[in-house]
Amino acid sequence: MILRRSLILMGLTGLLPIVVLGSAYGAVTLREQRAALDRQAALASRSTARLVGREIAATMDAVKMISRSPSLDAGIDRARFTMLGLRLMDDHRNWTALSIADSAGNRILDLPEPIGGSLGKVVDPVSLARAVRTREAQIGHVVRGPGGGVAFAVRAPVLQRGAVPYVVSAVIPVQAMQHLLFAEEIPADWRLRLFDKRGAVIAQSGAATGDAVQSVVTAVPEAGWHVEVAVPRGSFAAVTRQTRFVLIGGGVVALALFAALGFALMLELRRFRQRQAATLQAQRLEALGRLTGGVAHDLNNLLTPILGGLDLLRSRIGEDSKALRYIDSATSSAERARSLVARLLAYAKRQALTPEAIDVPAMLADLQELLQRSVGPTIRCTIHTTPDQPAVRADRNQLELAVLNLVINARDAIQTGGRISGTIRVDVRQPRHEDVRGLPRGEYLALAVHDDGCGMDAATLRRAMEPFFTTKAGDRGTGLGLSMVHGFAEQSAGRLVLESAPGQGTSATLILPTTEAPAPARDAAGDRPTRTAEILLVDDDPAVREAAAEVLRAHGHLVAEAESLSQGMAALHGAPGTALVITDYMMPGGTGGEFITRARDAGLPQPFLLLTGYTDTAEDLPGDVPQLRKPFRERELLDAVDALLV
């Protein structure tokens, strides 16, 4: 309610100056538009008057030139005058006749032929008499000639010894002046007219309306004519309408803008609240991730001696089947705990990954039998790949586990609601553009798992990757499968994309970066020789150190133990025959990375193997140091040692 009142008050406050400014703008605009119309009318009138004046002046000059022709000096040399006159008429296409009359108004010669069919009196004797009297060229009135045409004459007296025996006249029809008016562009509803001295209309353009509000008149001094531009009332009314439209339109636009602003503000506030909620949720998840990572790290340290001890017991128990059964049961439980910790670390993005180039189609071919066994005989699991797919850069073990998790989730979605059969399809393809939007620039590969199961609604889809969220009944799920895959994808510089709808199945797509490096050949563990050596083991956890040392001693290695960085350095300097150093990352006095750096700076040549629960803070660890994740089995530790002793 408070927000609504604030928006209304803001709108009213914003509209008040708009109304005031709009009114002022309307008044100023109306005045400016009227002044602009006046200027346009005056400009059109003056421009047309200049055109008409230049045309009349040019005609008068031509007629004067004829009146001074030598063919008129001693009487009228008809042949010469006719030749001259016809040539001039060719140059002045708007002349209909060229005539010579005496001072009494009798036509003596008409070119190209007698006007009206025969010679006679001039039609406009007034202008002729004025030319005789003033001895200057004159513009005649607009009159109807003997042939029926409406025209005017341009007359020039022939002067001989102070007398005017003849008057030369060029007859011009009024239509010849029409093009001068059309040369001036005026609005369609304006009117442009040309008048002679007596007010007769010579030419006209534009609308012939009598509803003129304002007329602008400009004289044509060369002929004594004048030009009139009439602006109709509608032009000023149109200006008023335009101004009114601008004001009303501006008000409407202002209201619309304020409405849009208010709506945008409400949306932004809603988004702010959503972002705030999302930030709080992210902070809660981050805190949970930190807690999960810390707990998982401690659990790894606890599980390491358990698994190591169980492996030692198995090798020493002999043929006691009951004891072996107990050991197998304990080992199975420890392995389940190990898997759960791995999922927690994957969710927390704190698992230690060993990325390598992976040929995904080859990996899926190796997994196909396991995947089919995992979903059962009633569900068909198929793999579709295309040739020449690039390798991806990821941790192979975690990628295999992620694919297995996605397939098992697909199996559970199919079996929901009592179904026992269905189809799961694993596709390897190029990702869509929207799949990689927001990821770092580079090439990616998509590994998609599709099922035709029950699907998820929008609310379930939004929470599907949250840790411990599950829709499975009873103890069928921990809620860590998708969150583990999501964490693995994010930690591998990719992402997990989920698409689902109720009744339409689910598609879970892993987007992973590709690499141009070739996929490494996988060696069998039994192919490497086993040799004994002097080994330094540095770990601050006595249980982990003791379990690892016992495993190594049981296989013939000589093991020296240390619990801190300083003890490890001292042991290395005191035992130059040490062939291998196994060190934890977190220890008193420094980190495993610092330990390795100091040893190498001191010129010590021994290789290092890092034991780690998680290494998200191992920025100081050299890139060439192999890692063994806790908890590890006896065979895993021995394989890692053998690889470094070869």
Order of alpha helices (4+ residues) and beta strands (2+ residues): alpha-alpha-beta-beta-alpha-beta-beta-beta-beta-alpha-beta-beta-beta-beta-alpha-alpha-beta-alpha-beta-beta-alpha-beta-alpha-beta-alpha-alpha-beta-beta-beta-alpha-beta-alpha-beta-beta-beta-alpha-beta-beta-alpha
